[in-house]
Amino acid sequence: MTPIGFRILPRTAQAVDAATLAGFSEIGSAQISDCMNRLYGIVGLHPMHAGARRIVGLALTVKTRPGDNLMIHQAISLAEKGDVIVVDGGGEIANALVGELMMMDAQNRGVAGFVIDGAVRDADVFAVNDFGCFARAVNHKGPYKDGPGEINVPVSVGGQVVNAGDVIVGDADGVVVIPAEHAAAVLKLAQKKEADEAVSKEKLRAGTYTKPWLEKTLTEKRGGTQ
């Protein structure tokens, strides 16, 4: 049995179909977050890539010792096209966990992006490239390659538990995580919210937008008095 600390597990989560993933590619992280009662978001990571292009894919999770990227290299070699490599680096930013060469390797294998709870380097290259990368910080100091680390285990990234196979959506507003078993249902809610917001935008352009909930809420908060 492989000892804890160097496990590489199979991804066992319910598969999310291509149509559902394509649907999420049309919806912002903020709208998706609203449809999950604002509970399932990663905080503290920032887009490092050009134009903060939206990334969507299934999580390939990595838990690693802070400052060490041994298992991130292995995850890249195991990744399937469209995967997002999600790394729990403990939020430590003393050493960069990925850089230009790893980005190029991941790109060549069809990886959709990185979500790194830690630091990256070669920030100038990420900044002009559309390969999605979200990270906590930038640091020129490179990583170690000794381990330990694990792949496809539950990880904690920016205050959010991520399981292998969860849906990852990242854009200019940040990164949200949709549990695989709820992906189809959340997509329907998010599509409805997008449609409702489109109606509100048209009313704002026409000058007919109102907020009937505002007076109702204020009245309730004031104990029923106007």
N, C-alpha and C positions, 0 to 999 in steps of 0.2 A: 504494500500500500504506500502510495506517495505521501510523504509526511506533510502535515499542515505547514504552510509557508512556501511550498513549491508545487501546489496542486494546479493542474490544468484540467478544468472540468468541461464536459460537453454543454452546449447551450440547450436547455430543456424547456424553455418557456414556450407557450403557445405561439405558433407562427403568426405573424401579422402579414396579411396579403398585400401585394403590390398596389392594388387599387386604393387601399386605406392609406398606405404611405404616400401615394401620389396626392391624395386628398389633403393630407397635412401640409404638403409643400405649398399649398395655396393659402394657408392661414397663418396669421402671426402668433408668436409665442404668447403675447398678452391676451389675445382672445381665447387661446387654448387654456391658459392659466385660469381665466375667469370661469371657464366651464368645469373646472375641477375645484371650485371654491377656493382658488388661490393657495392651495396646499402643496402642489407638486412642482415646485420650481427650484432650480439651482440658483444660489445667490453668491455674489462675490467674484464671478468669472466674467471676463470681458472678451469681445470678439477681437482677434488679432489680424484677421484676414481682410482683404480688399473689399470695401463696400459692405462689410458685415453681411455678405450673401447668406441667405437662409440655407441651412443644412437640415436634412431629414434622413433618418436611418435607424437601424436597430442597434442597440447597445451591445458591444463586446467589452465586457468590464475587465479592468485590471486593478488589483490592489498591490501596491508596491511599497517597499521601505522608502521613506522620504529621501529624495536625492538619488535614487537608484532606478535605472530604466531597463534592467535585464529583461523583465517580463513584458515590457512594452514592445521591445524588439520581437519577442516571440509572438505577441498578439498580432503585430503587423503581418507576420508570416502566416498566421492562421486565419486572418480576417477574410470574410467573403465580400464580394462586391456590394457596395452600399452600406457596409457597417460603419458605425461611429465608435471609435475607440474611446472609452470613458475611463479615466484614470483617477483612482483615489491615491493621491500622493501625500495625503495628510495635511494638505494646505501649506506645506513647507515650501519656501521660495528661495532657499539658500543655494540650490543647484537647479539648473534647467533640466527638465526631463526629456524634452524633444527639441529638435532644431531642423535646419534645412534638409540634411541628408535623410532623416527619418520621414520628413514630410514628402520628399521625392519618392522614397520607397513606398510609402502608403498610397500616394497618388497612382503610382504604377500598378498597384494591386487593386485599384478601384475603391479604396476606402473613402467614405464620404466626409470624414473629418475627425478632429480630435476634440475631446472635452477633458481638460487637464486641471485637476485641483492641485496646482503647483505652478512652477515657472517654465517658460520656454526661452529659447534664444534664437538668434538670426531673425529678430523681429522685423528688420527691414525687408527680408524676403517674404515673410508671411504677409506683410502689409501691402504688397503688390501682387499677391497671388490669391486666386479665388478658392483655394483649398481651405475648407472651414476649420478654424482653430479658435477655441475658447480657452482662456487660461487665466490664472490669478495674477501673474506678474511676469516680468522679463528679467533675466539674469544671464550675464555672459558666462558664468561659471558652469562648466559641464557636469554631467552626471557620473555616478559610479555604475558598475555593471557586475554586481556580485549577488544580488538578491538580498533577502527573500522577496517573493512576489507570487501572486496567484491570478489565474485567469478564469473568467465566468463565475466568479463568486459575487455575492451581494457586496456593494461598495457604498461608501458615504462620500458624496461630492457636493460641496457647497451647501451642507445641511439637508441634502436629499438622498434617501436611499435609492439606489439604482440596481435593478436586477438585469442579468443578461437577457437580451431579447426585448427589453422595454423600448418603446419608441422615443427617440430623441429629436426634438425640434429646437434649433438654435437660430437666432437672427439678431438684429441690432439691439433688441431689448433684452436679450439673454437666452437662457436655455431652460426648457421645460421637459419633464419626463412623464410619459403616459404609460402606465402599467399595461403590458401587452394584452391582458385579458379584458381590459376596458377600452382598448383603442378604437374599435368600431363605434361604440356608444358615444365616446367623447368626440369623435369626428363628427357625428350627426349633430351634437349640441353646438360644436364650434362652427359648423357650416350655417346653422340657423342664426347664431350670433353674428356672423359675418353678414348675412342677408339683412338682419335687423339693423345693423350699423349702417349698411348701405342706404336703407330707407331714411335713417336719421340724418345722414349726410345730405341727401337730396332736400330734406326739409330745412336744414340749415342754409343751404344755398338759396332756397326759395324764401327764406325768412319766416317760415311757418312752424319752426321747431318749438316745442313746449316741454316743460318738465312737470307734469302733473304729480309726480311722486314727491317733489320737493316740499310743497306746502303740506302734503299729507304727513310726511316724515317730521317736519318741524312742529306740526300740531300735536303729533303723538309725543314728541320729546318734551313739549311744553305742558304735558299733562292734559291735553285736550282743549287748551285755550288758544284763541287766535292771536 
